[in-house]
């Protein structure tokens, strides 16, 4: 997938909504033992990268430093009409930074009101002398919006074949 196609997919209004408002993503990566992991985690979209911040001692930090290929799923909706998913594959870059990155606090604002953030922020800043800032650059992206008919190709084909009626084998 080329950069233009990735950008177009991420600029779709539904994709932008998921990136800006969803509370969690599911991050898939290969652990230090080489086996796959999938974890739910908070994130922040800065318009170019997905940013995840965590403790410098978190197992994913070491694993992503050696195996930076990742996949992400951001999804909402619990019925076929409301199900929307943004799938992203990308490359993670890990930086150890002093203090707490602004993106960590910005991500917290998606799940907390201002009073809770006002309590949370000083507690977090007191707990983390350093954090790992994991930035993920999308290299592939696909948006599915089932209620709007934006389906995976295999499913759209299956639905179209079902609408055209049963096929018959001619002998």
C-alpha positions in Angstrom: 0.0 0.0 0.0 1.5 3.4 -0.9 1.7 6.4 1.3 -1.1 8.2 -0.5 -3.5 5.4 -0.1 -2.7 5.1 3.6 -3.2 8.8 4.1 -6.5 8.7 2.2 -7.8 5.8 4.4 -6.7 7.6 7.6 -8.4 10.9 6.4 -11.8 9.3 6.0 -14.2 11.0 8.4 -15.0 7.7 10.2 -11.3 6.8 10.5 -10.5 10.3 11.9 -13.3 9.9 14.4 -11.9 6.5 15.6 -8.4 7.8 15.8 -9.4 10.9 17.7 -12.1 9.6 20.0 -11.7 5.9 20.6 -10.4 5.1 24.0 -8.4 2.0 23.3 -6.5 0.3 20.5 -5.5 -3.4 20.4 -1.8 -3.5 19.8 -0.4 -6.7 18.3 3.3 -7.4 18.3 5.8 -10.2 18.7 7.1 -10.6 22.3 10.8 -11.1 23.2 10.1 -14.8 23.0 9.0 -14.4 19.3 5.4 -15.3 20.1 2.5 -13.0 19.3 0.8 -10.7 21.8 -2.3 -8.6 21.6 -3.0 -6.0 24.3 -5.6 -3.3 24.8 -3.9 0.0 25.4 -4.7 3.7 25.5 -3.3 5.8 22.6 -3.1 9.3 21.1 -3.2 10.2 17.4 -1.1 13.2 16.6 -2.1 13.4 13.0 0.8 11.4 11.7 1.6 8.7 14.3 -0.2 6.7 16.9 1.6 7.3 20.2 1.5 4.9 23.1 3.3 5.7 26.3 4.3 3.2 29.0 6.8 2.4 31.7 10.3 1.9 30.5 10.3 -1.6 32.1 7.2 -2.8 30.3 7.9 -6.0 28.3 6.6 -4.4 25.1 9.4 -1.8 25.2 12.2 -4.4 24.8 10.2 -6.5 22.4 9.3 -3.5 20.1 12.9 -2.3 20.2 13.9 -5.6 18.5 10.8 -6.4 16.5 9.2 -3.1 15.5 6.5 -4.4 13.1 3.0 -4.0 14.7 -0.6 -4.2 13.9 -3.4 -2.2 15.5 -7.2 -2.4 15.6 -9.4 0.4 16.8 -13.0 -0.7 16.8 -16.4 0.3 18.2 -19.9 -0.8 17.9 -21.6 -4.0 19.0 -24.1 -4.6 16.3 -23.7 -5.1 12.5 -25.2 -1.7 11.9 -22.8 0.1 14.3 -19.6 -1.9 13.9 -16.7 0.1 12.7 -13.0 -0.9 12.6 -9.8 0.7 11.6 -6.9 -1.7 11.0 -3.4 -0.4 10.8 0.0 -2.0 10.2 3.0 0.0 10.9 6.5 0.4 12.3 7.1 1.2 16.0 9.9 3.4 17.2 10.7 3.5 20.9 12.2 6.5 22.6 12.9 6.8 26.4 12.0 10.3 27.4 12.4 12.2 30.6 9.1 12.8 32.5 5.7 12.1 31.0 5.0 12.8 27.3 2.2 15.3 26.6 0.6 12.6 24.5 0.1 10.4 27.6 -1.9 13.1 29.3 -3.8 13.9 26.0 -4.8 10.2 25.7 -6.0 10.3 29.3 -8.3 13.2 28.5 -10.3 10.8 26.2 -11.3 8.7 29.2 -11.4 11.3 32.1 -13.2 14.5 32.7 -11.0 17.6 33.5 -11.3 17.2 37.3 -10.1 13.6 37.1 -7.2 14.7 34.8 -6.3 17.4 37.2 -5.8 14.7 39.9 -4.3 12.1 37.6 -1.6 14.3 35.9 0.4 15.3 39.1 0.2 11.7 40.3 1.6 10.3 37.0 4.3 13.0 36.8 5.4 12.0 40.3 5.4 8.3 39.5 7.4 8.3 36.2 10.9 9.9 36.1 11.0 8.5 32.5 8.6 6.9 30.1 8.8 5.0 26.9 7.2 6.9 24.1 6.2 4.4 21.3 5.4 6.1 18.0 3.8 4.0 15.3 4.0 5.2 11.7 1.2 3.6 9.7 2.3 1.8 6.5 -1.0 0.1 5.7 -4.6 1.0 6.8 -8.1 -0.2 6.1 -11.3 1.2 7.4 -14.4 -1.0 7.7 -17.9 0.5 8.5 -20.3 -2.4 8.3 -23.4 -0.2 8.7 -22.3 2.0 5.8 -21.5 -1.0 3.6 -17.7 -0.5 3.8 -16.9 -4.2 4.1 -13.9 -6.5 3.6 -13.7 -7.5 -0.1 -14.3 -11.2 0.6 -17.5 -10.3 2.6 -18.8 -7.8 0.0 -18.3 -10.5 -2.6 -20.1 -13.0 -0.5 -23.0 -10.6 0.1 -23.3 -9.7 -3.6 -23.3 -13.4 -4.5 -26.1 -14.0 -2.0 -28.2 -11.2 -3.4 -27.9 -12.5 -6.9 -29.4 -15.8 -5.8 -28.2 -19.3 -5.6 -25.9 -20.4 -8.3 -26.6 -23.5 -10.2 -24.2 -26.0 -11.6 -25.0 -26.8 -15.2 -24.0 -30.3 -16.4 
